[in-house]
Amino acid sequence: MPINITMPALSPTMEEGTLAKWHVKEGDSVSSGDVIAEIETDKATMEVEAVDEGTIGKILVSEGSENVKVNAVIAVLLEEGESTSDIGDAAPPPKAEAPKAEAEQPKAEQKSKDEPKAPSTSSDAKPTPEPLPAPKADGKRVFASPLARRLARDAGIDLAAVSGSGPKGRVVKADIEKAKKDGVSAKPGAAPAAGAPLPAGMGKNQVLAMYEEGTYDIVPNDGMRKTVAARLTESKQTVPHFYLTLDCNIDALMKAREDLNASATKDKDGKPAYKLSVNDFIMKAWAIALQQVPQANATWAGDSILYHHRSDVAVAVAVPGGLFTPVVKSCDTKGLRQISEEVKDLATRARSKKLAPHEYQGGSSAVSNLGMYGIKHFGAVINPPHGTILAVGAGEERVYAEKGQIKTGSFMTVTLSCDHRSVDGALGAELLAAFKKLIEAPVMMLA
């Protein structure tokens, strides 16, 4: 009997993806473990392996197809002795719904006039789109996928009244569709249950109206940019940020780095076995500081706070069109050289979108370093569910006073962004002080 090859779920929250490339064609024989396709999500491009052996009988989804739903049939595998006549009528899976373009709307309206009209019901009426639903009235956050939030907004559904069937009660698209079908909690024109509605921002037409046509290029947002925009907008709207800034003297760090790099063994071509960066020391110091102040190694989880045993620290990596935050697991237990090699590997694979979901999910904190661009200091946006993020500026020579004497030294400004729900002001200050102590005396990282 022919075997359906379906669109895999590459992460717990994935609902759809892009079939980037086929590595096989119809008629090719495959064995279990053979790479047959590449699937692209907003975060990564991953290879899909065959589970069974057989012959590719029919490919239903062509290369480059976007918005292919998870579990949709993308190809059919024939077992030994079977032929294409055994497949039957197979059709490409439906793509995810997308808003109609303005130019298509008049045509759609004309078509609807030609069709018999069904009696109007309250569930048929299309409510005016509202801003994204706010948190529940009892103060608990509603966890929902970006797609579910958009669908709930368009349908006028209060997310707080929808029971989520996704991981850990997360509201997903299927829950919204069920709510629309059952007529549950549809509140056209009603304000969200708690507080004022969250601002939706200016729409595309509002923005275009402000500029002369022909003076700009329009580049549609890809999945990564949409996800970055959705997550960071949610972060600034729902996470109460506060910021703590201090300066660190990095003279001792720079000397230690110079000595360690000079002691690296060299191969026959004179290339050193390793080359530590300032960021490697920062990652190590931050991971140890989180262990020294364990109450700050925390993430907010609605009615609870998670206090983590390990220092899993994410590092912000800029990629074309977006940002990745791969996580260095148990960073506090690793040496500087191991951290350096792991960060370089993660950053390289992040730029080619070859990271697996477990490599960029999780963690309790992150480090964002813009010092290489000459940025002196900045405040970074927390990446949920992290409780903190450390923003690192450039090291620079400064004049300072010490015990009545004027001296010069190298200093680096760092700014800690904290989620006030899990990390209070005094706790954040204690964490930053522990980091400063380690950075200014790097030998303490080895204790």
C-alpha positions in Angstrom: 0.0 0.0 0.0 1.4 3.4 -0.9 2.9 5.4 2.0 2.2 9.1 2.4 5.2 11.3 3.1 3.9 14.3 5.2 5.1 17.7 6.1 7.0 17.2 9.4 6.7 19.4 12.5 10.3 20.6 13.1 9.5 22.3 16.3 6.6 22.2 18.9 5.1 25.4 17.6 5.5 24.9 13.9 2.3 25.0 12.0 3.5 25.4 8.4 6.7 25.7 6.4 8.3 26.1 3.0 9.4 23.1 1.0 12.7 24.6 0.0 14.2 21.8 -2.1 13.7 18.2 -3.2 16.7 15.9 -3.2 14.8 13.2 -5.1 12.5 13.0 -8.1 9.7 10.8 -9.1 10.9 7.3 -9.8 14.0 7.5 -7.5 14.5 4.7 -5.1 15.1 5.7 -1.4 16.2 3.8 1.7 15.5 4.6 5.3 17.7 7.5 6.4 18.2 9.0 2.9 17.8 12.8 2.7 14.8 13.4 0.5 14.0 17.1 1.0 14.8 20.4 2.8 12.2 22.2 4.8 12.5 25.8 5.7 10.9 27.4 8.7 11.2 31.0 10.0 14.3 29.9 11.9 16.1 27.1 10.1 16.4 25.0 7.0 16.4 21.3 7.9 16.9 18.1 6.0 14.0 15.5 5.9 15.0 11.8 5.9 13.0 8.9 4.5 11.5 6.7 7.2 10.7 3.8 4.9 12.3 2.4 1.8 10.7 2.3 -1.6 10.3 4.4 -4.8 9.1 8.0 -5.0 5.8 7.5 -6.9 4.5 11.1 -6.9 5.6 14.5 -5.7 2.6 16.6 -4.6 4.3 19.7 -3.5 6.9 21.4 -5.7 10.1 23.1 -4.6 9.6 26.6 -3.2 6.0 26.0 -2.1 5.3 28.2 0.9 2.8 27.9 3.8 2.6 24.1 3.5 0.7 22.9 6.6 2.2 20.4 9.0 1.0 16.8 8.3 0.0 17.7 4.8 0.9 15.0 2.2 3.9 16.2 0.2 4.8 13.0 -1.7 3.8 9.4 -2.0 6.2 6.5 -1.6 5.6 3.2 -3.4 6.6 -0.1 -1.9 8.1 -3.0 -3.8 5.7 -4.3 -6.5 3.5 -1.2 -6.5 3.1 1.3 -9.4 1.7 4.8 -9.8 -1.7 3.3 -10.6 -1.9 2.3 -7.0 -1.7 5.9 -5.8 -5.2 6.9 -6.9 -6.3 10.5 -7.0 -3.8 12.5 -5.1 -3.9 16.3 -5.0 -1.6 18.9 -3.5 -2.5 19.9 0.1 -4.2 23.2 0.6 -2.0 26.1 1.6 -2.5 28.2 4.8 -5.1 30.9 4.4 -3.7 34.3 3.6 -5.4 37.7 3.4 -6.6 38.6 -0.1 -4.7 41.4 -1.9 -6.7 44.6 -2.3 -6.6 44.2 -6.1 -8.4 40.9 -5.8 -11.1 42.0 -3.5 -13.5 43.6 -6.1 -13.3 40.4 -8.2 -14.1 38.3 -5.1 -17.0 40.6 -4.3 -18.4 40.3 -7.9 -18.2 36.5 -7.6 -20.1 36.5 -4.4 -22.9 38.5 -6.0 -23.4 35.8 -8.7 -23.7 33.1 -6.1 -27.0 32.3 -4.2 -27.0 34.1 -0.9 -27.5 32.0 2.3 -29.6 33.4 5.1 -27.4 35.7 7.2 -26.5 34.5 10.7 -24.5 36.1 13.4 -21.6 33.7 12.8 -21.5 34.7 9.1 -20.9 38.4 9.8 -17.3 39.4 9.6 -16.4 41.6 12.5 -14.1 44.7 12.2 -10.5 43.6 12.9 -9.3 44.5 16.4 -5.9 44.8 17.9 -4.3 41.6 19.2 -6.1 40.2 22.2 -4.6 41.3 25.5 -3.7 39.1 28.5 -6.5 37.5 30.6 -8.5 39.6 33.0 -6.9 37.7 36.0 -3.5 38.9 34.9 -2.3 35.6 33.5 -0.7 35.7 30.0 -2.4 34.0 27.1 0.1 31.9 25.2 -0.7 31.6 21.6 1.0 31.3 18.2 1.3 34.5 16.1 -1.0 32.9 13.5 -3.6 32.1 16.2 -3.4 35.7 17.5 -4.0 37.1 14.0 -6.9 34.7 13.3 -8.5 35.6 16.7 -8.1 39.3 16.0 -9.7 39.0 12.6 -12.6 36.9 14.0 -13.1 39.1 17.0 -12.4 36.1 19.4 -11.2 36.7 22.9 -8.1 34.6 23.3 -8.6 34.5 27.1 -11.7 32.4 26.6 -10.1 29.8 24.3 -8.8 26.6 25.6 -5.4 25.8 24.0 -4.6 22.4 22.7 -1.0 23.1 21.9 2.1 22.4 24.0 1.6 23.6 27.6 -1.9 24.9 26.8 -0.7 27.2 23.9 -3.6 28.4 21.7 -3.0 27.3 18.1 -4.8 27.7 14.8 -7.0 24.7 15.3 -8.3 26.1 18.5 -9.4 29.4 16.9 -11.0 27.5 14.0 -13.0 25.4 16.5 -14.0 28.6 18.4 -15.2 30.1 15.1 -17.2 27.0 14.2 -18.8 26.7 17.6 -19.4 30.4 18.0 -17.5 30.5 21.3 -16.4 33.8 22.7 -17.0 35.7 19.5 -17.1 39.4 20.5 -17.2 41.6 17.4 -16.3 45.1 18.2 -15.7 44.3 21.9 -12.7 45.5 23.7 -10.3 42.9 25.3 -11.2 41.7 28.7 -8.4 43.4 30.6 -7.3 47.0 30.3 -7.0 49.0 27.1 -6.4 47.2 23.8 -2.8 46.8 22.6 -2.0 49.1 19.7 -1.9 47.4 16.4 0.3 49.9 14.7 -0.1 51.5 11.3 -1.3 49.3 8.5 0.4 49.0 5.1 -2.0 51.4 3.3 -1.6 54.0 6.0 2.1 53.9 5.6 2.1 54.0 1.8 -0.2 57.0 1.9 2.5 59.0 3.5 5.1 58.6 0.7 5.1 59.5 -2.9 4.8 56.5 -5.2 8.0 55.5 -6.9 10.3 56.8 -4.2 10.6 53.4 -2.4 10.9 49.7 -3.0 8.6 47.2 -1.4 10.2 44.0 -0.1 7.7 41.5 1.4 8.6 40.3 4.9 9.8 36.7 5.0 8.9 34.2 7.8 12.0 35.1 9.9 11.3 38.9 9.8 7.6 38.3 10.7 8.5 36.1 13.6 11.1 38.6 14.9 8.6 41.4 14.6 5.8 39.4 16.4 8.0 38.1 19.2 9.7 41.4 20.0 6.5 43.4 19.8 4.9 40.9 22.2 8.0 41.3 24.4 7.8 45.1 24.6 4.0 45.0 25.1 3.8 42.2 27.7 7.2 42.1 29.5 7.8 44.9 32.0 11.4 45.8 31.1 13.8 47.8 33.3 17.4 48.6 32.7 20.6 48.7 34.8 23.9 50.1 33.4 27.5 50.1 34.7 31.1 50.3 33.4 33.6 47.5 33.7 37.4 48.0 33.7 38.7 45.4 31.2 42.4 45.9 31.5 43.0 42.6 33.3 40.7 40.8 30.8 42.6 42.1 27.8 45.9 41.1 29.3 44.6 37.6 30.1 43.2 37.2 26.6 46.5 38.3 25.1 48.5 35.8 27.2 46.1 32.9 26.5 46.1 33.6 22.8 49.9 33.9 22.7 50.2 30.5 24.5 48.0 28.7 21.9 49.9 26.0 20.0 50.4 26.5 16.3 50.2 24.0 13.4 52.8 23.6 10.7 51.4 26.6 8.8 51.7 28.8 11.9 47.9 28.9 12.6 47.0 29.0 16.3 44.9 26.2 17.7 42.4 28.8 19.0 41.8 32.5 19.3 39.7 33.7 22.2 37.5 36.8 21.8 36.4 39.3 24.4 32.9 37.9 24.0 34.1 34.4 25.0 35.1 35.9 28.4 31.8 37.7 28.6 29.8 34.6 28.0 31.8 32.7 30.7 31.5 35.5 33.2 27.8 35.9 32.6 27.1 32.2 33.0 29.0 32.0 36.3 27.3 35.2 37.6 23.9 33.5 37.0 25.1 30.6 39.2 26.3 32.9 41.9 22.9 34.7 41.9 20.6 31.8 41.2 17.4 33.7 42.0 18.2 35.8 38.8 18.6 32.7 36.7 14.8 32.7 36.2 12.0 32.8 33.7 8.4 33.9 34.1 5.9 31.1 33.5 2.5 32.7 34.2 1.5 31.5 37.6 5.0 30.3 38.4 8.7 31.2 38.1 11.2 28.7 36.8 14.6 28.8 38.6 17.1 27.0 36.4 19.9 24.7 37.5 22.1 25.3 34.5 23.4 28.5 32.9 22.1 28.1 29.4 23.1 31.4 27.8 21.9 32.4 24.3 24.1 34.6 22.1 22.6 37.1 19.6 23.7 36.4 16.1 22.8 38.8 13.3 21.9 37.1 10.0 20.6 38.6 6.7 17.1 39.7 7.3 16.9 38.8 11.0 18.4 37.5 14.2 19.1 34.2 15.8 19.8 33.4 19.5 21.5 30.0 19.6 22.0 28.7 23.1 25.3 27.5 24.7 24.1 24.8 27.1 25.7 24.7 30.6 27.9 27.6 29.7 29.2 27.9 33.3 30.8 24.4 33.2 32.7 24.9 29.9 36.2 26.3 29.4 36.8 29.5 27.4 38.2 27.5 24.4 35.1 25.3 24.3 32.8 28.3 24.5 34.7 30.0 21.7 34.5 27.0 19.4 30.8 26.3 20.2 29.8 30.0 19.6 31.6 30.1 16.3 30.0 26.8 15.2 26.5 28.0 16.2 27.0 31.4 14.6 28.2 29.8 11.3 25.2 27.4 11.1 22.8 30.1 12.2 23.8 32.3 9.2 23.2 29.4 6.8 19.9 28.5 8.7 21.2 25.0 9.6 20.4 25.1 13.3 18.1 22.4 14.9 15.2 23.7 17.0 16.8 22.5 20.3 19.9 24.7 19.5 18.0 28.0 19.6 15.2 27.2 22.0 15.3 27.5 25.8 17.8 29.2 28.0 17.2 31.8 30.7 19.3 34.7 29.6 21.2 36.0 26.6 24.1 38.2 25.6 23.9 40.8 22.8 27.3 42.3 21.9 27.4 45.3 19.5 30.9 46.4 20.6 32.4 45.4 17.3 30.3 48.1 15.6 31.6 50.8 18.0 28.4 51.0 19.9 29.1 52.4 23.4 25.9 51.3 25.1 22.3 50.2 24.3 19.3 48.5 25.9 18.4 45.2 24.4 14.9 43.7 24.1 14.3 40.6 26.2 13.6 37.4 24.1 10.8 35.6 25.8 10.8 33.4 27.9 14.2 34.7 29.0 14.3 36.7 32.2 17.2 38.9 31.3 19.5 40.0 28.4 22.9 41.6 28.7 23.8 44.3 26.2 27.5 44.8 25.7 29.1 47.9 24.3 32.6 48.6 22.8 35.7 48.6 24.9 37.4 52.0 24.8 40.2 53.8 26.6 39.0 56.4 29.1 40.4 58.7 31.7 39.3 58.1 35.3 40.2 59.1 38.8 41.4 56.6 41.5 42.4 57.7 45.0 43.1 61.2 43.9 45.1 60.2 40.8 44.2 60.6 37.2 44.7 57.4 35.3 43.7 55.8 31.9 42.2 52.4 31.3 40.1 50.3 29.0 36.4 50.3 29.9 33.3 48.6 28.6 29.7 49.7 29.3 27.1 46.9 29.8 23.3 47.3 30.2 21.2 44.6 31.8 17.5 44.4 30.7 15.3 42.6 33.3 11.8 41.2 33.3 10.5 42.8 36.4 8.0 40.0 37.0 10.8 37.5 37.8 13.9 39.7 38.5 13.5 42.8 40.7 15.7 45.8 40.8 18.0 44.8 43.7 18.3 41.2 42.3 19.3 42.5 38.9 21.8 44.9 40.5 23.3 41.9 42.5 23.6 39.9 39.3 25.3 42.7 37.4 27.7 43.3 40.3 28.7 39.7 40.2 29.4 39.9 36.5 31.5 43.1 37.0 33.6 41.4 39.6 34.4 38.4 37.3 35.1 40.6 34.3 37.5 42.8 36.2 39.3 39.8 37.8 39.1 37.1 35.1 41.3 34.7 37.1 38.2 34.2 39.3 36.5 32.5 36.5 38.9 29.6 37.0 38.1 29.2 40.7 
